Amino acid sequence: MPNSKPFFNKQASPRIIAVTNQKGGVGKTTTAINLGTALSAVGENVLMIDLDPQGNASTGLGIPPSQRSKSIYQVLVDQLPLAEAIIKTAVPRLSVVPANADLSGAEIELYNIKRRSFRLRDSLQELNGSTQGHGPQVDYVLIDCPPSLNILTLNALTAAHAVLVPLQCEFFALEGLSKLLKTVELVRGSLNPRLEIQGIVLTMFDRRNKLSDQVAADVRQHMGDKVYATVIPRNVRISEAPSYGKPALLYDYRCAGSQAYIRLAGELIRRERALRAA
């Protein structure tokens, strides 16, 4: 059963990755949940931050609304220490800072606050030096962003080292990607000069549909090796899993979608190791 005992104990900073796309319905939350689970399955310690007022990442990780009395809302608005909002999930080595409907009012409440775009970064830095937590070091922080450019997304992009972009294989994909890349450039220029594109993940890929192949080819032509070799297929089991409060890897480890996320996690780790060695 999930519990709220803090576990964050830092001796080195984790890699912070914002999972974001300004377009909705691209598999963003599904990717955040299952990538986090896959990273945990191969031995990485992962903290998920649910930054979407819908709280779908929290639900998908089995955290009911009744267990979200301490959430990312209190962290951002009331400056609750992030360690106090962490909840362990049923997935070993994966914990979450949940979200609830209160988060929808954060933009208004943060409007007149100084450094409002830095609230999440400040809380993570404060947590890194905390001696209150106990347990394993966190290797990755994954931030599940809302599907819009607002103060919540800006907080994620300001706090993150890198951006992971789930991209649906459909007609308007490149148009949406272009807008997101411009946003990243703006944030890099004004709020977070370290921000980079970690990778682009092609989602909802349907091999029976020629459009999926065409979109994938176009994205690879424009973005080169920023696009992951792993593609996430359309998969019924992935769609079913959230209704059971489970990541797809717990719901059906052997399904095509789960296996794709395992491959994606391996590819991400290899990229990260190459960056550290460079």
VEXSEVO-334718 format. One record per residue (C-alpha): residue number from 1; residue in three letters; chain; y, z, x. Coordinates in steps of 0.25 Angstrom, whole numbers, plus 5000, padded with zeros to 4 digits. Layout:
<nodes>
<node><k>NUM</k><r>ala</r><c>A</c><v>Y</v><w>Z</w><u>X</u></node>
...
</nodes>
This chain:
<nodes>
<node><k>1</k><r>met</r><c>A</c><v>5000</v><w>5000</w><u>5000</u></node>
<node><k>2</k><r>pro</r><c>A</c><v>5014</v><w>4997</w><u>5005</u></node>
<node><k>3</k><r>asn</r><c>A</c><v>5022</v><w>5009</w><u>5010</u></node>
<node><k>4</k><r>ser</r><c>A</c><v>5037</v><w>5011</w><u>5014</u></node>
<node><k>5</k><r>lys</r><c>A</c><v>5034</v><w>5018</w><u>5027</u></node>
<node><k>6</k><r>pro</r><c>A</c><v>5043</v><w>5012</w><u>5038</u></node>
<node><k>7</k><r>phe</r><c>A</c><v>5036</v><w>5006</w><u>5050</u></node>
<node><k>8</k><r>phe</r><c>A</c><v>5046</v><w>4998</w><u>5058</u></node>
<node><k>9</k><r>asn</r><c>A</c><v>5047</v><w>5003</w><u>5072</u></node>
<node><k>10</k><r>lys</r><c>A</c><v>5054</v><w>4993</w><u>5082</u></node>
<node><k>11</k><r>gln</r><c>A</c><v>5053</v><w>4992</w><u>5097</u></node>
<node><k>12</k><r>ala</r><c>A</c><v>5056</v><w>4977</w><u>5097</u></node>
<node><k>13</k><r>ser</r><c>A</c><v>5063</v><w>4969</w><u>5086</u></node>
<node><k>14</k><r>pro</r><c>A</c><v>5054</v><w>4961</w><u>5077</u></node>
<node><k>15</k><r>arg</r><c>A</c><v>5057</v><w>4946</w><u>5074</u></node>
<node><k>16</k><r>ile</r><c>A</c><v>5065</v><w>4945</w><u>5062</u></node>
<node><k>17</k><r>ile</r><c>A</c><v>5062</v><w>4932</w><u>5053</u></node>
<node><k>18</k><r>ala</r><c>A</c><v>5070</v><w>4928</w><u>5041</u></node>
<node><k>19</k><r>val</r><c>A</c><v>5061</v><w>4920</w><u>5031</u></node>
<node><k>20</k><r>thr</r><c>A</c><v>5071</v><w>4912</w><u>5023</u></node>
<node><k>21</k><r>asn</r><c>A</c><v>5075</v><w>4899</w><u>5016</u></node>
<node><k>22</k><r>gln</r><c>A</c><v>5087</v><w>4898</w><u>5007</u></node>
<node><k>23</k><r>lys</r><c>A</c><v>5078</v><w>4890</w><u>4997</u></node>
<node><k>24</k><r>gly</r><c>A</c><v>5069</v><w>4898</w><u>4988</u></node>
<node><k>25</k><r>gly</r><c>A</c><v>5054</v><w>4895</w><u>4985</u></node>
<node><k>26</k><r>val</r><c>A</c><v>5050</v><w>4891</w><u>4999</u></node>
<node><k>27</k><r>gly</r><c>A</c><v>5040</v><w>4901</w><u>5002</u></node>
<node><k>28</k><r>lys</r><c>A</c><v>5050</v><w>4910</w><u>5009</u></node>
<node><k>29</k><r>thr</r><c>A</c><v>5044</v><w>4924</w><u>5004</u></node>
<node><k>30</k><r>thr</r><c>A</c><v>5030</v><w>4919</w><u>5004</u></node>
<node><k>31</k><r>thr</r><c>A</c><v>5032</v><w>4915</w><u>5019</u></node>
<node><k>32</k><r>ala</r><c>A</c><v>5038</v><w>4928</w><u>5023</u></node>
<node><k>33</k><r>ile</r><c>A</c><v>5027</v><w>4936</w><u>5016</u></node>
<node><k>34</k><r>asn</r><c>A</c><v>5015</v><w>4928</w><u>5022</u></node>
<node><k>35</k><r>leu</r><c>A</c><v>5021</v><w>4926</w><u>5035</u></node>
<node><k>36</k><r>gly</r><c>A</c><v>5024</v><w>4941</w><u>5037</u></node>
<node><k>37</k><r>thr</r><c>A</c><v>5009</v><w>4944</w><u>5032</u></node>
<node><k>38</k><r>ala</r><c>A</c><v>5004</v><w>4933</w><u>5042</u></node>
<node><k>39</k><r>leu</r><c>A</c><v>5012</v><w>4939</w><u>5053</u></node>
<node><k>40</k><r>ser</r><c>A</c><v>5006</v><w>4953</w><u>5050</u></node>
<node><k>41</k><r>ala</r><c>A</c><v>4992</v><w>4947</w><u>5049</u></node>
<node><k>42</k><r>val</r><c>A</c><v>4993</v><w>4943</w><u>5064</u></node>
<node><k>43</k><r>gly</r><c>A</c><v>4998</v><w>4956</w><u>5068</u></node>
<node><k>44</k><r>glu</r><c>A</c><v>5013</v><w>4955</w><u>5067</u></node>
<node><k>45</k><r>asn</r><c>A</c><v>5021</v><w>4967</w><u>5061</u></node>
<node><k>46</k><r>val</r><c>A</c><v>5030</v><w>4961</w><u>5050</u></node>
<node><k>47</k><r>leu</r><c>A</c><v>5042</v><w>4967</w><u>5042</u></node>
<node><k>48</k><r>met</r><c>A</c><v>5046</v><w>4958</w><u>5030</u></node>
<node><k>49</k><r>ile</r><c>A</c><v>5060</v><w>4960</w><u>5024</u></node>
<node><k>50</k><r>asp</r><c>A</c><v>5061</v><w>4955</w><u>5010</u></node>
<node><k>51</k><r>leu</r><c>A</c><v>5075</v><w>4951</w><u>5009</u></node>
<node><k>52</k><r>asp</r><c>A</c><v>5074</v><w>4943</w><u>4995</u></node>
<node><k>53</k><r>pro</r><c>A</c><v>5078</v><w>4951</w><u>4983</u></node>
<node><k>54</k><r>gln</r><c>A</c><v>5066</v><w>4945</w><u>4975</u></node>
<node><k>55</k><r>gly</r><c>A</c><v>5057</v><w>4954</w><u>4984</u></node>
<node><k>56</k><r>asn</r><c>A</c><v>5046</v><w>4944</w><u>4984</u></node>
<node><k>57</k><r>ala</r><c>A</c><v>5042</v><w>4947</w><u>4999</u></node>
<node><k>58</k><r>ser</r><c>A</c><v>5041</v><w>4961</w><u>4995</u></node>
<node><k>59</k><r>thr</r><c>A</c><v>5032</v><w>4958</w><u>4983</u></node>
<node><k>60</k><r>gly</r><c>A</c><v>5024</v><w>4948</w><u>4991</u></node>
<node><k>61</k><r>leu</r><c>A</c><v>5021</v><w>4959</w><u>5001</u></node>
<node><k>62</k><r>gly</r><c>A</c><v>5016</v><w>4969</w><u>4990</u></node>
<node><k>63</k><r>ile</r><c>A</c><v>5028</v><w>4978</w><u>4989</u></node>
<node><k>64</k><r>pro</r><c>A</c><v>5031</v><w>4981</w><u>4974</u></node>
<node><k>65</k><r>pro</r><c>A</c><v>5046</v><w>4983</w><u>4969</u></node>
<node><k>66</k><r>ser</r><c>A</c><v>5042</v><w>4998</w><u>4968</u></node>
<node><k>67</k><r>gln</r><c>A</c><v>5041</v><w>4999</w><u>4983</u></node>
<node><k>68</k><r>arg</r><c>A</c><v>5054</v><w>4993</w><u>4986</u></node>
<node><k>69</k><r>ser</r><c>A</c><v>5064</v><w>5004</w><u>4984</u></node>
<node><k>70</k><r>lys</r><c>A</c><v>5068</v><w>5002</w><u>4999</u></node>
<node><k>71</k><r>ser</r><c>A</c><v>5070</v><w>4988</w><u>5001</u></node>
<node><k>72</k><r>ile</r><c>A</c><v>5078</v><w>4978</w><u>5010</u></node>
<node><k>73</k><r>tyr</r><c>A</c><v>5090</v><w>4980</w><u>5000</u></node>
<node><k>74</k><r>gln</r><c>A</c><v>5092</v><w>4995</w><u>5004</u></node>
<node><k>75</k><r>val</r><c>A</c><v>5091</v><w>4990</w><u>5019</u></node>
<node><k>76</k><r>leu</r><c>A</c><v>5102</v><w>4980</w><u>5017</u></node>
<node><k>77</k><r>val</r><c>A</c><v>5111</v><w>4987</w><u>5007</u></node>
<node><k>78</k><r>asp</r><c>A</c><v>5109</v><w>5002</w><u>5010</u></node>
<node><k>79</k><r>gln</r><c>A</c><v>5105</v><w>5000</w><u>5024</u></node>
<node><k>80</k><r>leu</r><c>A</c><v>5091</v><w>5007</w><u>5022</u></node>
<node><k>81</k><r>pro</r><c>A</c><v>5084</v><w>5007</w><u>5036</u></node>
<node><k>82</k><r>leu</r><c>A</c><v>5075</v><w>4995</w><u>5035</u></node>
<node><k>83</k><r>ala</r><c>A</c><v>5063</v><w>5004</w><u>5040</u></node>
<node><k>84</k><r>glu</r><c>A</c><v>5064</v><w>5012</w><u>5027</u></node>
<node><k>85</k><r>ala</r><c>A</c><v>5062</v><w>4999</w><u>5018</u></node>
<node><k>86</k><r>ile</r><c>A</c><v>5049</v><w>4994</w><u>5025</u></node>
<node><k>87</k><r>ile</r><c>A</c><v>5037</v><w>4994</w><u>5017</u></node>
<node><k>88</k><r>lys</r><c>A</c><v>5023</v><w>4991</w><u>5022</u></node>
<node><k>89</k><r>thr</r><c>A</c><v>5015</v><w>4980</w><u>5015</u></node>
<node><k>90</k><r>ala</r><c>A</c><v>5000</v><w>4978</w><u>5013</u></node>
<node><k>91</k><r>val</r><c>A</c><v>5000</v><w>4969</w><u>5025</u></node>
<node><k>92</k><r>pro</r><c>A</c><v>4998</v><w>4976</w><u>5038</u></node>
<node><k>93</k><r>arg</r><c>A</c><v>5010</v><w>4974</w><u>5047</u></node>
<node><k>94</k><r>leu</r><c>A</c><v>5019</v><w>4969</w><u>5036</u></node>
<node><k>95</k><r>ser</r><c>A</c><v>5030</v><w>4977</w><u>5030</u></node>
<node><k>96</k><r>val</r><c>A</c><v>5042</v><w>4973</w><u>5021</u></node>
<node><k>97</k><r>val</r><c>A</c><v>5056</v><w>4978</w><u>5018</u></node>
<node><k>98</k><r>pro</r><c>A</c><v>5055</v><w>4974</w><u>5003</u></node>
<node><k>99</k><r>ala</r><c>A</c><v>5066</v><w>4969</w><u>4994</u></node>
<node><k>100</k><r>asn</r><c>A</c><v>5069</v><w>4971</w><u>4979</u></node>
<node><k>101</k><r>ala</r><c>A</c><v>5079</v><w>4966</w><u>4969</u></node>
<node><k>102</k><r>asp</r><c>A</c><v>5090</v><w>4975</w><u>4974</u></node>
<node><k>103</k><r>leu</r><c>A</c><v>5091</v><w>4965</w><u>4986</u></node>
<node><k>104</k><r>ser</r><c>A</c><v>5098</v><w>4955</w><u>4976</u></node>
<node><k>105</k><r>gly</r><c>A</c><v>5111</v><w>4964</w><u>4976</u></node>
<node><k>106</k><r>ala</r><c>A</c><v>5111</v><w>4965</w><u>4992</u></node>
<node><k>107</k><r>glu</r><c>A</c><v>5121</v><w>4953</w><u>4993</u></node>
<node><k>108</k><r>ile</r><c>A</c><v>5131</v><w>4960</w><u>4985</u></node>
<node><k>109</k><r>glu</r><c>A</c><v>5130</v><w>4973</w><u>4991</u></node>
<node><k>110</k><r>leu</r><c>A</c><v>5130</v><w>4968</w><u>5005</u></node>
<node><k>111</k><r>tyr</r><c>A</c><v>5142</v><w>4959</w><u>5002</u></node>
<node><k>112</k><r>asn</r><c>A</c><v>5153</v><w>4969</w><u>5008</u></node>
<node><k>113</k><r>ile</r><c>A</c><v>5145</v><w>4975</w><u>5019</u></node>
<node><k>114</k><r>lys</r><c>A</c><v>5148</v><w>4973</w><u>5033</u></node>
<node><k>115</k><r>arg</r><c>A</c><v>5137</v><w>4965</w><u>5041</u></node>
<node><k>116</k><r>arg</r><c>A</c><v>5130</v><w>4962</w><u>5028</u></node>
<node><k>117</k><r>ser</r><c>A</c><v>5122</v><w>4951</w><u>5034</u></node>
<node><k>118</k><r>phe</r><c>A</c><v>5117</v><w>4960</w><u>5045</u></node>
<node><k>119</k><r>arg</r><c>A</c><v>5111</v><w>4971</w><u>5036</u></node>
<node><k>120</k><r>leu</r><c>A</c><v>5096</v><w>4967</w><u>5038</u></node>
<node><k>121</k><r>arg</r><c>A</c><v>5098</v><w>4964</w><u>5053</u></node>
<node><k>122</k><r>asp</r><c>A</c><v>5104</v><w>4978</w><u>5055</u></node>
<node><k>123</k><r>ser</r><c>A</c><v>5093</v><w>4985</w><u>5047</u></node>
<node><k>124</k><r>leu</r><c>A</c><v>5083</v><w>4978</w><u>5056</u></node>
<node><k>125</k><r>gln</r><c>A</c><v>5090</v><w>4982</w><u>5069</u></node>
<node><k>126</k><r>glu</r><c>A</c><v>5091</v><w>4996</w><u>5064</u></node>
<node><k>127</k><r>leu</r><c>A</c><v>5076</v><w>4996</w><u>5061</u></node>
<node><k>128</k><r>asn</r><c>A</c><v>5072</v><w>4990</w><u>5074</u></node>
<node><k>129</k><r>gly</r><c>A</c><v>5078</v><w>5003</w><u>5081</u></node>
<node><k>130</k><r>ser</r><c>A</c><v>5073</v><w>5013</w><u>5071</u></node>
<node><k>131</k><r>thr</r><c>A</c><v>5063</v><w>5023</w><u>5075</u></node>
<node><k>132</k><r>gln</r><c>A</c><v>5060</v><w>5027</w><u>5061</u></node>
<node><k>133</k><r>gly</r><c>A</c><v>5049</v><w>5017</w><u>5059</u></node>
<node><k>134</k><r>his</r><c>A</c><v>5034</v><w>5018</w><u>5063</u></node>
<node><k>135</k><r>gly</r><c>A</c><v>5024</v><w>5008</w><u>5065</u></node>
<node><k>136</k><r>pro</r><c>A</c><v>5022</v><w>4994</w><u>5071</u></node>
<node><k>137</k><r>gln</r><c>A</c><v>5033</v><w>4985</w><u>5077</u></node>
<node><k>138</k><r>val</r><c>A</c><v>5038</v><w>4974</w><u>5068</u></node>
<node><k>139</k><r>asp</r><c>A</c><v>5036</v><w>4960</w><u>5074</u></node>
<node><k>140</k><r>tyr</r><c>A</c><v>5042</v><w>4952</w><u>5063</u></node>
<node><k>141</k><r>val</r><c>A</c><v>5053</v><w>4954</w><u>5052</u></node>
<node><k>142</k><r>leu</r><c>A</c><v>5052</v><w>4944</w><u>5041</u></node>
<node><k>143</k><r>ile</r><c>A</c><v>5064</v><w>4943</w><u>5031</u></node>
<node><k>144</k><r>asp</r><c>A</c><v>5061</v><w>4936</w><u>5018</u></node>
<node><k>145</k><r>cys</r><c>A</c><v>5074</v><w>4931</w><u>5014</u></node>
<node><k>146</k><r>pro</r><c>A</c><v>5080</v><w>4927</w><u>5000</u></node>
<node><k>147</k><r>pro</r><c>A</c><v>5080</v><w>4912</w><u>4997</u></node>
<node><k>148</k><r>ser</r><c>A</c><v>5096</v><w>4911</w><u>4998</u></node>
<node><k>149</k><r>leu</r><c>A</c><v>5106</v><w>4913</w><u>5008</u></node>
<node><k>150</k><r>asn</r><c>A</c><v>5112</v><w>4927</w><u>5005</u></node>
<node><k>151</k><r>ile</r><c>A</c><v>5115</v><w>4940</w><u>5012</u></node>
<node><k>152</k><r>leu</r><c>A</c><v>5101</v><w>4943</w><u>5012</u></node>
<node><k>153</k><r>thr</r><c>A</c><v>5097</v><w>4931</w><u>5019</u></node>
<node><k>154</k><r>leu</r><c>A</c><v>5109</v><w>4932</w><u>5029</u></node>
<node><k>155</k><r>asn</r><c>A</c><v>5104</v><w>4946</w><u>5032</u></node>
<node><k>156</k><r>ala</r><c>A</c><v>5090</v><w>4940</w><u>5035</u></node>
<node><k>157</k><r>leu</r><c>A</c><v>5095</v><w>4929</w><u>5044</u></node>
<node><k>158</k><r>thr</r><c>A</c><v>5105</v><w>4939</w><u>5051</u></node>
<node><k>159</k><r>ala</r><c>A</c><v>5093</v><w>4948</w><u>5054</u></node>
<node><k>160</k><r>ala</r><c>A</c><v>5083</v><w>4938</w><u>5058</u></node>
<node><k>161</k><r>his</r><c>A</c><v>5079</v><w>4932</w><u>5071</u></node>
<node><k>162</k><r>ala</r><c>A</c><v>5074</v><w>4919</w><u>5064</u></node>
<node><k>163</k><r>val</r><c>A</c><v>5072</v><w>4912</w><u>5051</u></node>
<node><k>164</k><r>leu</r><c>A</c><v>5059</v><w>4907</w><u>5045</u></node>
<node><k>165</k><r>val</r><c>A</c><v>5061</v><w>4896</w><u>5035</u></node>
<node><k>166</k><r>pro</r><c>A</c><v>5050</v><w>4894</w><u>5024</u></node>
<node><k>167</k><r>leu</r><c>A</c><v>5052</v><w>4879</w><u>5020</u></node>
<node><k>168</k><r>gln</r><c>A</c><v>5046</v><w>4874</w><u>5007</u></node>
<node><k>169</k><r>cys</r><c>A</c><v>5040</v><w>4859</w><u>5009</u></node>
<node><k>170</k><r>glu</r><c>A</c><v>5049</v><w>4853</w><u>4998</u></node>
<node><k>171</k><r>phe</r><c>A</c><v>5060</v><w>4843</w><u>4997</u></node>
<node><k>172</k><r>phe</r><c>A</c><v>5072</v><w>4852</w><u>4999</u></node>
<node><k>173</k><r>ala</r><c>A</c><v>5066</v><w>4860</w><u>5011</u></node>
<node><k>174</k><r>leu</r><c>A</c><v>5075</v><w>4853</w><u>5022</u></node>
<node><k>175</k><r>glu</r><c>A</c><v>5088</v><w>4855</w><u>5014</u></node>
<node><k>176</k><r>gly</r><c>A</c><v>5085</v><w>4870</w><u>5012</u></node>
<node><k>177</k><r>leu</r><c>A</c><v>5081</v><w>4871</w><u>5027</u></node>
<node><k>178</k><r>ser</r><c>A</c><v>5094</v><w>4865</w><u>5031</u></node>
<node><k>179</k><r>lys</r><c>A</c><v>5102</v><w>4875</w><u>5023</u></node>
<node><k>180</k><r>leu</r><c>A</c><v>5094</v><w>4886</w><u>5029</u></node>
<node><k>181</k><r>leu</r><c>A</c><v>5096</v><w>4881</w><u>5044</u></node>
<node><k>182</k><r>lys</r><c>A</c><v>5111</v><w>4881</w><u>5041</u></node>
<node><k>183</k><r>thr</r><c>A</c><v>5110</v><w>4895</w><u>5036</u></node>
<node><k>184</k><r>val</r><c>A</c><v>5103</v><w>4900</w><u>5049</u></node>
<node><k>185</k><r>glu</r><c>A</c><v>5113</v><w>4893</w><u>5057</u></node>
<node><k>186</k><r>leu</r><c>A</c><v>5124</v><w>4900</w><u>5050</u></node>
<node><k>187</k><r>val</r><c>A</c><v>5118</v><w>4914</w><u>5051</u></node>
<node><k>188</k><r>arg</r><c>A</c><v>5115</v><w>4911</w><u>5066</u></node>
<node><k>189</k><r>gly</r><c>A</c><v>5129</v><w>4908</w><u>5068</u></node>
<node><k>190</k><r>ser</r><c>A</c><v>5135</v><w>4920</w><u>5061</u></node>
<node><k>191</k><r>leu</r><c>A</c><v>5125</v><w>4931</w><u>5059</u></node>
<node><k>192</k><r>asn</r><c>A</c><v>5113</v><w>4929</w><u>5068</u></node>
<node><k>193</k><r>pro</r><c>A</c><v>5113</v><w>4920</w><u>5080</u></node>
<node><k>194</k><r>arg</r><c>A</c><v>5099</v><w>4923</w><u>5083</u></node>
<node><k>195</k><r>leu</r><c>A</c><v>5093</v><w>4917</w><u>5070</u></node>
<node><k>196</k><r>glu</r><c>A</c><v>5084</v><w>4906</w><u>5072</u></node>
<node><k>197</k><r>ile</r><c>A</c><v>5074</v><w>4897</w><u>5064</u></node>
<node><k>198</k><r>gln</r><c>A</c><v>5060</v><w>4903</w><u>5067</u></node>
<node><k>199</k><r>gly</r><c>A</c><v>5053</v><w>4893</w><u>5059</u></node>
<node><k>200</k><r>ile</r><c>A</c><v>5052</v><w>4885</w><u>5046</u></node>
<node><k>201</k><r>val</r><c>A</c><v>5039</v><w>4886</w><u>5037</u></node>
<node><k>202</k><r>leu</r><c>A</c><v>5035</v><w>4875</w><u>5028</u></node>
<node><k>203</k><r>thr</r><c>A</c><v>5030</v><w>4881</w><u>5015</u></node>
<node><k>204</k><r>met</r><c>A</c><v>5023</v><w>4877</w><u>5002</u></node>
<node><k>205</k><r>phe</r><c>A</c><v>5018</v><w>4865</w><u>5009</u></node>
<node><k>206</k><r>asp</r><c>A</c><v>5009</v><w>4856</w><u>5001</u></node>
<node><k>207</k><r>arg</r><c>A</c><v>5000</v><w>4846</w><u>5008</u></node>
<node><k>208</k><r>arg</r><c>A</c><v>4998</v><w>4838</w><u>4996</u></node>
<node><k>209</k><r>asn</r><c>A</c><v>5013</v><w>4836</w><u>4994</u></node>
<node><k>210</k><r>lys</r><c>A</c><v>5019</v><w>4825</w><u>5004</u></node>
<node><k>211</k><r>leu</r><c>A</c><v>5032</v><w>4831</w><u>5002</u></node>
<node><k>212</k><r>ser</r><c>A</c><v>5028</v><w>4844</w><u>5009</u></node>
<node><k>213</k><r>asp</r><c>A</c><v>5024</v><w>4835</w><u>5021</u></node>
<node><k>214</k><r>gln</r><c>A</c><v>5037</v><w>4828</w><u>5021</u></node>
<node><k>215</k><r>val</r><c>A</c><v>5045</v><w>4841</w><u>5020</u></node>
<node><k>216</k><r>ala</r><c>A</c><v>5037</v><w>4847</w><u>5032</u></node>
<node><k>217</k><r>ala</r><c>A</c><v>5039</v><w>4835</w><u>5040</u></node>
<node><k>218</k><r>asp</r><c>A</c><v>5054</v><w>4834</w><u>5037</u></node>
<node><k>219</k><r>val</r><c>A</c><v>5056</v><w>4849</w><u>5041</u></node>
<node><k>220</k><r>arg</r><c>A</c><v>5048</v><w>4848</w><u>5054</u></node>
<node><k>221</k><r>gln</r><c>A</c><v>5056</v><w>4836</w><u>5058</u></node>
<node><k>222</k><r>his</r><c>A</c><v>5069</v><w>4843</w><u>5056</u></node>
<node><k>223</k><r>met</r><c>A</c><v>5065</v><w>4857</w><u>5061</u></node>
<node><k>224</k><r>gly</r><c>A</c><v>5054</v><w>4854</w><u>5071</u></node>
<node><k>225</k><r>asp</r><c>A</c><v>5046</v><w>4866</w><u>5077</u></node>
<node><k>226</k><r>lys</r><c>A</c><v>5054</v><w>4876</w><u>5068</u></node>
<node><k>227</k><r>val</r><c>A</c><v>5044</v><w>4872</w><u>5057</u></node>
<node><k>228</k><r>tyr</r><c>A</c><v>5031</v><w>4879</w><u>5057</u></node>
<node><k>229</k><r>ala</r><c>A</c><v>5018</v><w>4871</w><u>5059</u></node>
<node><k>230</k><r>thr</r><c>A</c><v>5012</v><w>4880</w><u>5048</u></node>
<node><k>231</k><r>val</r><c>A</c><v>5015</v><w>4876</w><u>5034</u></node>
<node><k>232</k><r>ile</r><c>A</c><v>5013</v><w>4885</w><u>5022</u></node>
<node><k>233</k><r>pro</r><c>A</c><v>5006</v><w>4878</w><u>5011</u></node>
<node><k>234</k><r>arg</r><c>A</c><v>5007</v><w>4879</w><u>4996</u></node>
<node><k>235</k><r>asn</r><c>A</c><v>4997</v><w>4889</w><u>4992</u></node>
<node><k>236</k><r>val</r><c>A</c><v>4993</v><w>4896</w><u>4979</u></node>
<node><k>237</k><r>arg</r><c>A</c><v>4989</v><w>4909</w><u>4986</u></node>
<node><k>238</k><r>ile</r><c>A</c><v>5002</v><w>4911</w><u>4993</u></node>
<node><k>239</k><r>ser</r><c>A</c><v>5009</v><w>4910</w><u>4979</u></node>
<node><k>240</k><r>glu</r><c>A</c><v>4999</v><w>4920</w><u>4973</u></node>
<node><k>241</k><r>ala</r><c>A</c><v>5000</v><w>4930</w><u>4984</u></node>
<node><k>242</k><r>pro</r><c>A</c><v>5014</v><w>4937</w><u>4980</u></node>
<node><k>243</k><r>ser</r><c>A</c><v>5009</v><w>4940</w><u>4966</u></node>
<node><k>244</k><r>tyr</r><c>A</c><v>4999</v><w>4949</w><u>4972</u></node>
<node><k>245</k><r>gly</r><c>A</c><v>5009</v><w>4956</w><u>4982</u></node>
<node><k>246</k><r>lys</r><c>A</c><v>5002</v><w>4950</w><u>4994</u></node>
<node><k>247</k><r>pro</r><c>A</c><v>5005</v><w>4940</w><u>5005</u></node>
<node><k>248</k><r>ala</r><c>A</c><v>4996</v><w>4927</w><u>5004</u></node>
<node><k>249</k><r>leu</r><c>A</c><v>4989</v><w>4932</w><u>5016</u></node>
<node><k>250</k><r>leu</r><c>A</c><v>4984</v><w>4944</w><u>5009</u></node>
<node><k>251</k><r>tyr</r><c>A</c><v>4982</v><w>4937</w><u>4996</u></node>
<node><k>252</k><r>asp</r><c>A</c><v>4974</v><w>4926</w><u>5002</u></node>
<node><k>253</k><r>tyr</r><c>A</c><v>4973</v><w>4925</w><u>5017</u></node>
<node><k>254</k><r>arg</r><c>A</c><v>4965</v><w>4913</w><u>5017</u></node>
<node><k>255</k><r>cys</r><c>A</c><v>4974</v><w>4904</w><u>5009</u></node>
<node><k>256</k><r>ala</r><c>A</c><v>4981</v><w>4892</w><u>5015</u></node>
<node><k>257</k><r>gly</r><c>A</c><v>4995</v><w>4899</w><u>5013</u></node>
<node><k>258</k><r>ser</r><c>A</c><v>4990</v><w>4912</w><u>5020</u></node>
<node><k>259</k><r>gln</r><c>A</c><v>4984</v><w>4904</w><u>5032</u></node>
<node><k>260</k><r>ala</r><c>A</c><v>4997</v><w>4897</w><u>5033</u></node>
<node><k>261</k><r>tyr</r><c>A</c><v>5005</v><w>4909</w><u>5035</u></node>
<node><k>262</k><r>ile</r><c>A</c><v>4996</v><w>4915</w><u>5045</u></node>
<node><k>263</k><r>arg</r><c>A</c><v>4998</v><w>4902</w><u>5053</u></node>
<node><k>264</k><r>leu</r><c>A</c><v>5013</v><w>4903</w><u>5051</u></node>
<node><k>265</k><r>ala</r><c>A</c><v>5013</v><w>4917</w><u>5056</u></node>
<node><k>266</k><r>gly</r><c>A</c><v>5005</v><w>4913</w><u>5069</u></node>
<node><k>267</k><r>glu</r><c>A</c><v>5015</v><w>4901</w><u>5071</u></node>
<node><k>268</k><r>leu</r><c>A</c><v>5027</v><w>4911</w><u>5069</u></node>
<node><k>269</k><r>ile</r><c>A</c><v>5022</v><w>4921</w><u>5079</u></node>
<node><k>270</k><r>arg</r><c>A</c><v>5020</v><w>4910</w><u>5089</u></node>
<node><k>271</k><r>arg</r><c>A</c><v>5034</v><w>4905</w><u>5087</u></node>
<node><k>272</k><r>glu</r><c>A</c><v>5039</v><w>4919</w><u>5089</u></node>
<node><k>273</k><r>arg</r><c>A</c><v>5031</v><w>4921</w><u>5102</u></node>
<node><k>274</k><r>ala</r><c>A</c><v>5036</v><w>4908</w><u>5107</u></node>
<node><k>275</k><r>leu</r><c>A</c><v>5051</v><w>4913</w><u>5104</u></node>
<node><k>276</k><r>arg</r><c>A</c><v>5049</v><w>4926</w><u>5111</u></node>
<node><k>277</k><r>ala</r><c>A</c><v>5043</v><w>4919</w><u>5123</u></node>
<node><k>278</k><r>ala</r><c>A</c><v>5054</v><w>4909</w><u>5125</u></node>
</nodes>
